[in-house]
Amino acid sequence: MLALIMQALAVLRHSVWLLLVGLLCAVGGLSSCSSAGGGSAVHQDSAADDDDSAADDDDSAADDDDSAADDDDSAADDDDSAASLLTEQECARICLERDVAGGCPFEYLSGDCQVSCAHYATFSYAAEQAFANCVATDPLCFQDIHRCVLNGMYPEQESVPFVLTASGFEAWEGAAVVIALEAGGSTFEMAAPTTVSGGAFSAHWQLPSYIPGNHLALYYLDLDGNSDCDPDVDLPGSGFMELGPDIDNPSFSAFIVPPANDAAFVCDFI
């Protein structure tokens, strides 16, 4: 009889223990509920945490996909900016549709329209726009397409480099050379003093100038050394500065050789 009473008390004590553990697990009072009947709740919490982690991974993957999409959009934007306005089809269209009242045929001064269009398609978007506008609106009777494009791209003065290079002056080795550049209007910018060395001389300028304009370089060899240009004593000469082929980055240059013709007019300006 005593044994039965002791067994009943043990069962009751175990039941109370399980109830207490369950209550503590429910309110978070135990750090681990893997024993005493609490294992199922812990495993469920762990599974929930795993689900949250998986969701975070999915979110991260989605963010990566969004980032990749943004990169694709950026690449697409770059492709758009690099796209040429003057495609072969567009060149054919604007040349065919050219109809300027009172204007001249494109080839009057400027050659074949589509060939010219393909040439300007190799430059910047600004150059392409200038070409298309010239074809559509300019008579092209008084200026060729190149001058029209330059006027469209550079309506105001720009700072540009000028380089003069001379050779073939061995007969005047050591002579002082006075050089000036007409960069705009009727004013002349003097170059730094120099002399003939190895039959050659040169000069450099960086000046604001009207890109479509004509720019003349004047010089004379001061053979009597009096710093005064006298065509009867000194050797004057001139040369036009030519615009380089890269119209997006304009620069001018002139290559000078001993004058074949009289250039006495130079002494009237420098």
C-alpha positions, 0 to 999 in steps of 0.5 A: 500500500505504501509503495502504491502511494509513493508511486502516485506521488512520483507521478504527480510530482512529474506531472507538476514538473512538466506543467511548470516547464511548459509554462516557463517555455511559454513565457521564455523563462528557460534558455533551452526547452529541448528536454522535459517535453519542450523540444518540439517548441524549440525545433519549431522556433529553429525552423522559423528562424531558418525560414527567416534566414532563407527569406533574407537570402531571397531578399539579398538575391532580389537586391542583387538582381535589382543591382544587375538590372540597374547595371544593365540600365546603365549600360543601355544608357551608355549605348544610347549616348554612344549611338550615332544620329547620322545613321546610314538610313538617316543620311539617306533621308536628310539628303533626299529631303533637302529642299531649301528655298533659293538654295543650291544643290548640295554638290554645288560646293560640298560634293556628295551629300551622303558621303559627307554625311557619313564623314560627319557621323564619325564625330561628336553628336554636336557635329552631327546635329550641326551637319543635319541642320546645315543640310536642312536649312542652309542654302550652301551657295556661299559656304561649303558644308564644312564651314557651315558645320564649324559655324554651327559648332563654334558660334563664339570664340574658343581658346585653341592652339596654333603652331607654326613650323618652318624649314629650308632656311639654312641659307639664313642660319642664326638670323633673328626671326620675328613672327606674328599671328592674326588670330582674329580681326586685324590684331596680331599676337607676337610670338616669342623671339627666336632664331633660325637653327638648323635651317628651321624655326617655330612658334606656338600660341594658345589664343581665343579665336573664331574657329571657322575664320581664316588665320594668317601668320606673318614673319620676317627674318631680321637680316640687318638686326635693327628690329625693323621690317624692311622688304628691301633688306629683310626676308618677309613671308606669310602662311595661312593656318590650317584647321586640323582634321579633328573638329571636336578638338580644333587646332591650327598649324602652318608649315613654312618654307622660304617664300617664292613670291614677294611678301613686302606687305608683311612689313606693313603689319609687323 
